[in-house]
């Protein structure tokens, strides 16, 4: 059995549909509740790193000192060990920050369903092979990557955020959009008042049922596109043969 190290930054946040992909490939996820002070274990014992989103920002190291060690672990994993990595939202931003890129507040945040478009690099890159040129995705962010790390490939962009996806070689990918969100993820928000509050602050009263009505019919396509990215990454790195 292979092992995935999953770094969490808040309660009620999980890799969503990636857990199904892990099960198909006999990859056991092991969760580290890093925001509660849990130590990141020795990296040598893992085959895959998955870094989730969170309310924190990459530059808030004084408020969240554990960000320093997390960035060090990501840098060791991606740069020194060159092992497979997937980061979503904050996990995407941490990848870029850890490798020398710049993350800052977004000029205009994105919450809900938005369009992303492949860059010319994205159309050619092995990790995005098979994706449509334009896709509807789920977004929930108020910070963004302003400058990607040297040597990275920017694979997708949107009208509001130029760096929607990055790759480091063929072994690491980050997406600003939440490709892990599932119908189950969205259903859980009904029990989380803080999530509903953020939605309504961003999109007005009644935002939650409107977003459900918009996003649910799109979920099969989102699932298919996420599976393509995951399988490209898994095949490129021997997680799936």
C-alpha angles and dihedrals in degrees: 000000000000122000130224120202107215117194114204127195102184143015122276093025120122138157091264113195091010088074088065090050091049091051091052090053096042092246113151114211118221114194126216114195091209097172089061092056100264112158120242105242127229107297095215091078096061137078102196137025122209118184119194134207128264147171092262125096123227093240095053095094093136091056094039108028092179088073088077094059092041092055090048090053092048091049092050092046098047104029105029101030098026091211127155115286135177122186128181125199103320088018088057092048092047090052091054095043093047091054096048104273126129127250123186141155113300118248087225121010122220123226124169130006115352137161125251126188130205117247120224087263090050092054090055102037120108093225094057098039111136097024121127116252091246129028140176112236140174116257134189112161143117098184129057145185107269096179123020120220119274110269095022125123120230104219104178141015141183136207090262103035123036095197107056096146136013135186131203105205110306096308107065133048134172128191124196088204122075103249089164094066113113135178086264091054091053093045089056091059089073087072094046112076093187091060092050090048093054091047093051093045089054101036108018136253114330092024095138100061090041091053091048091052091049100041105039096070089050096053097091091057092045090051092050093049093048090050090054092054093045094047092047089053093043094050093045090055104036096253088119123024 
